[in-house]
Amino acid sequence: MHQIHHMSVDIAGLLKNMKGKKITFLTHDDGTGMSDKEARSEIASLQVKGHKLIPSTNCEGFDPFGGGCPGHEIKEDDNETLNQNAKQ
């Protein structure tokens, strides 16, 4: 079996790199886009809770306090599909 790890975004790095720029790539739970003001408010509330990372996708077992994705075992068939998709 193989493992995959989901990507995440470091909150401090995001804020540093987006200083003076609009953060408009985050979405609400219903899939609608957040405004810059909404995104920054959400990020601030996560920081107050001690979060250091934001997951890039739904990830079972994600640790927002610095550990990120714990890794997920995938079957060999799924691994071949991932490899084929990566080549496209």
C-alpha positions in Angstrom: 0.0 0.0 0.0 1.0 3.6 -0.6 0.3 6.8 1.2 -0.9 10.2 0.1 -0.6 13.4 2.1 -3.0 16.3 1.4 -1.5 19.8 1.0 -2.1 22.6 3.5 -1.4 26.3 3.7 0.6 27.9 6.5 -1.5 30.7 7.9 1.4 33.0 8.8 3.0 32.5 5.4 -0.3 33.1 3.7 -0.8 36.4 5.5 2.9 37.5 4.9 2.7 36.7 1.1 -0.7 38.2 0.7 0.1 41.5 2.5 -1.5 44.3 0.4 -3.2 41.7 -1.9 -6.7 40.4 -1.8 -7.4 36.9 -0.5 -10.3 35.8 -2.7 -9.5 32.1 -3.2 -11.2 30.8 0.0 -14.7 29.4 0.0 -17.6 29.0 2.4 -18.8 25.6 3.3 -21.5 25.9 0.5 -18.8 26.5 -2.1 -19.4 30.2 -2.7 -16.4 32.4 -2.7 -15.4 34.6 0.3 -14.6 38.2 0.0 -11.2 39.4 1.1 -12.8 40.8 4.3 -14.6 37.5 5.0 -11.4 35.5 4.3 -9.3 37.6 6.6 -12.0 37.4 9.4 -12.1 33.6 9.1 -8.3 33.4 9.1 -8.2 35.6 12.2 -10.7 33.4 14.0 -8.6 30.3 13.2 -5.5 32.0 14.5 -7.3 32.9 17.8 -8.1 29.1 18.1 -4.4 28.4 17.7 -4.6 27.0 14.2 -1.3 27.2 12.1 -2.5 25.4 9.0 -5.5 25.4 6.6 -6.2 22.2 4.7 -6.5 22.5 0.9 -9.3 19.8 0.9 -11.3 17.7 3.3 -8.8 15.6 5.2 -9.7 13.1 7.8 -7.5 13.5 10.8 -6.1 16.9 9.7 -4.1 18.6 12.5 -4.5 22.4 12.1 -2.1 23.1 15.0 1.0 22.2 12.9 0.8 18.5 12.1 -1.3 18.8 8.9 -2.4 15.7 7.1 -1.5 12.5 8.9 -1.3 10.6 5.6 -3.8 8.2 4.1 -3.2 4.7 2.8 -4.4 4.0 -0.7 -5.0 0.8 -2.6 -2.7 -0.1 -5.5 -5.6 0.5 -8.0 -6.1 4.1 -6.6 -2.3 4.7 -6.8 -2.3 3.9 -10.5 -5.2 6.3 -11.1 -3.4 9.1 -9.2 -0.2 8.5 -11.2 -2.2 8.6 -14.5 -3.9 11.9 -13.4 -0.6 13.4 -12.4 0.8 12.8 -16.0 -2.1 14.7 -17.6 
